[in-house]
Amino acid sequence: MVLPARTRRGFLTGRSSEDPATIFPPGATEASIKNCSGCGACVDACPTGIISIRSGIPVVDFGHGECTFCGECAERCPESVFSTGPAGGFAHFAAIGDGCLANNYVDCQACRDGCPAGAIRFRPRVGGPFVPELDEQACTGCGACIAVCPVDSFTMKPRHREAGHV
């Protein structure tokens, strides 16, 4: 069942505003989130308003804005949910989907302009607008590209960290 869109962008693109993947605030892990009491202190502390409580745990919705890694959520949390702190960042990176306007010959560079890490660059293409390229290593997973994309073509993919050599 597809949930109804709660945003104008979701209505116009025919997509639900609910993200099937749960993204925890920076520094929170799947293990540490079990310590959450659902008090909402992190929600109140978030200056960009991207954290909400869903099913009793804090989750991030980049449709409302980006994470600035300010650490306010971790500082205000009375529990031991934010074990790695904001410096730990996110365990995901952005991925550009097929619906991207630039990939479909419509000039748009909103994601590049909105990316504070400079992880999105555009390369020339013969006969059309520039094409986006995302540097996965430079991407912080802050969600700025999601917030500014007019067609919701970005998703988040988990980072697969390689095990260290012993």
C-alpha positions in Angstrom: 0.0 0.0 0.0 1.4 3.4 -0.9 0.9 6.1 1.7 -0.5 9.4 0.6 2.0 12.2 0.0 2.2 14.7 2.9 4.1 17.3 0.9 3.4 19.3 -2.2 6.5 17.8 -3.8 5.3 14.3 -2.9 1.8 15.0 -4.4 3.2 16.5 -7.6 5.7 13.6 -8.2 3.2 10.9 -7.1 5.5 9.7 -4.4 5.0 9.0 -0.7 6.8 11.2 1.7 7.5 8.1 3.9 11.0 6.8 3.4 11.1 3.0 3.8 14.7 3.1 5.1 15.1 4.3 8.7 17.9 6.8 9.2 18.9 7.5 12.7 20.4 10.9 13.8 24.2 11.2 13.4 26.0 9.3 16.1 23.1 6.9 16.8 23.5 3.3 15.8 21.0 0.5 15.5 22.4 -0.9 18.7 22.5 2.4 20.7 19.0 3.4 19.5 17.6 0.7 21.8 18.6 2.9 24.8 16.1 5.6 23.6 13.2 6.4 25.9 11.4 8.4 23.2 11.5 11.6 25.3 11.9 13.9 22.2 14.8 16.0 23.6 16.7 15.5 20.4 13.7 16.6 18.4 13.4 19.8 20.3 17.2 20.4 20.1 17.5 20.0 16.3 17.9 23.4 14.7 16.9 22.2 11.2 13.9 20.2 12.4 14.9 17.0 10.6 14.5 14.7 13.6 11.2 13.2 14.7 10.1 10.4 16.9 8.6 7.5 14.9 7.5 4.3 16.6 9.2 5.5 19.8 12.7 6.1 18.3 14.3 9.2 16.7 14.6 9.2 12.9 15.8 11.7 10.4 13.7 13.1 7.5 15.8 14.9 5.0 12.8 16.2 3.2 12.6 18.9 5.8 16.2 20.0 5.5 19.8 18.9 6.1 21.9 17.8 9.1 24.5 20.4 10.0 26.3 18.0 12.4 25.9 20.6 15.2 25.7 17.9 17.9 22.7 19.5 19.7 20.7 16.3 19.5 23.5 14.3 21.2 24.1 17.0 23.9 20.4 17.2 24.9 19.8 13.4 24.9 19.5 12.2 28.5 20.1 8.5 27.4 23.2 6.9 25.9 21.7 6.9 22.4 24.4 8.9 20.7 27.4 6.7 21.3 29.7 8.0 18.6 28.7 11.7 18.7 28.1 13.8 15.6 31.7 13.4 14.4 30.7 9.8 13.7 28.5 11.1 11.0 26.1 9.0 9.0 26.6 5.4 7.8 25.1 6.2 4.4 25.7 8.4 1.4 23.5 9.9 -1.2 22.7 8.3 -4.5 21.3 10.0 -7.6 18.3 8.2 -9.1 17.0 7.8 -12.6 14.5 10.6 -12.1 17.2 13.3 -12.0 16.3 16.2 -14.2 19.8 16.7 -15.5 20.0 13.0 -16.5 16.8 13.5 -18.4 18.0 16.5 -20.4 16.5 19.2 -18.1 19.0 21.8 -16.8 19.1 21.6 -13.0 22.0 21.8 -10.6 20.2 22.4 -7.4 21.9 19.5 -5.6 25.3 20.8 -6.5 24.4 24.3 -5.2 23.0 22.8 -2.0 25.8 20.3 -1.2 28.0 21.8 1.6 30.7 19.1 1.1 31.0 19.7 -2.6 30.4 16.0 -3.3 28.3 16.7 -6.4 29.9 17.9 -9.5 28.6 18.3 -13.0 30.5 17.1 -16.1 29.8 18.4 -19.7 27.7 16.3 -22.0 27.5 16.8 -25.8 24.0 17.9 -26.8 22.5 18.5 -23.4 22.9 19.9 -19.9 25.7 18.8 -17.6 25.5 15.4 -15.9 25.7 15.0 -12.1 28.4 12.9 -10.6 28.5 12.1 -6.9 31.8 11.5 -5.0 30.7 8.8 -2.4 33.8 9.3 -0.3 33.2 13.1 0.0 29.5 12.7 0.7 28.7 13.2 4.4 25.2 11.9 4.1 23.8 15.3 5.4 20.7 15.2 3.2 21.1 18.7 1.7 20.7 17.3 -1.8 17.4 15.6 -0.8 16.0 18.8 0.6 16.6 20.8 -2.5 15.9 18.3 -5.3 12.7 19.3 -7.0 11.9 15.7 -8.2 13.0 13.6 -5.2 15.6 11.7 -7.2 18.0 11.2 -4.3 18.1 8.2 -2.0 20.5 7.2 0.7 22.5 4.0 0.4 24.4 2.4 3.3 28.2 2.7 3.4 29.8 -0.7 3.4 32.9 -0.3 5.5 35.7 -2.8 4.8 37.1 -4.7 7.7 40.6 -3.7 8.6 43.5 -5.9 7.8 44.7 -7.8 10.8 
